[in-house]
Amino acid sequence: MYRHFPKFTYLSMGLLSLCQPLQAAEYNTASHLIMPDKSDEKTHTPYIALMLDYVPATDNLYGITIAPYHFDDNYQRWGYYLGYARSRETDIVVPEPALSHRQESLWRLGLSYSLTADLSFYAGGSAFTSTTAYTNNISPRIAGGKPRWEEDKTTQWGAEAGLRYRITEHIILSAGYNSSTESTILSIGYAG
């Protein structure tokens, strides 16, 4: 162990000598400040908005959007959002004994930029999926046999843009247009 002691001593002293300039740069003895004073800069309070969405498409869609804002000091005006909305199953009239129904869903993802402390502009992409399920009128010839269901899915990609406004400290409203559903998106939520 003693034969490695001089190497360890030199290594320790070398590391300490590297740390001293870093400590001197971080701590200014003239002003006694560890970090520079940024009190004169305009800052935005970070928050997360949780919103309930309504999309008046072919079938009304209801969903939820989560939108965090301003958690990075270097990009205080930027945020992002992720939303999902879905419609109820709607029966489609087909000749008996066949059965059919349709359901729609919408995924949304994008960025937002704060124009003021309360007003934000957002834009992003979306995927609108319409699923039609139907029976093929073939049922097994056994007791309790049921017809087999099949599905057709179509996905339409699009873009959206809109505005969000905080009317109080915790209440936020949003309105925008989505090209994949060719309709507006209206939201109300809680910002905290």
Secondary structure as GFF3:
##gff-version 3
##sequence-region A 1 192
A	DSSP	three_ten_helix	2	4	.	.	.	ID=ss1
A	DSSP	alpha_helix	5	26	.	.	.	ID=ss2
A	DSSP	beta_strand	47	56	.	.	.	ID=ss3
A	DSSP	beta_strand	60	69	.	.	.	ID=ss4
A	DSSP	three_ten_helix	73	75	.	.	.	ID=ss5
A	DSSP	beta_strand	78	87	.	.	.	ID=ss6
A	DSSP	beta_strand	90	91	.	.	.	ID=ss7
A	DSSP	beta_strand	100	114	.	.	.	ID=ss8
A	DSSP	beta_strand	119	135	.	.	.	ID=ss9
A	DSSP	beta_strand	149	166	.	.	.	ID=ss10
A	DSSP	beta_strand	171	178	.	.	.	ID=ss11
A	DSSP	beta_strand	183	191	.	.	.	ID=ss12
###
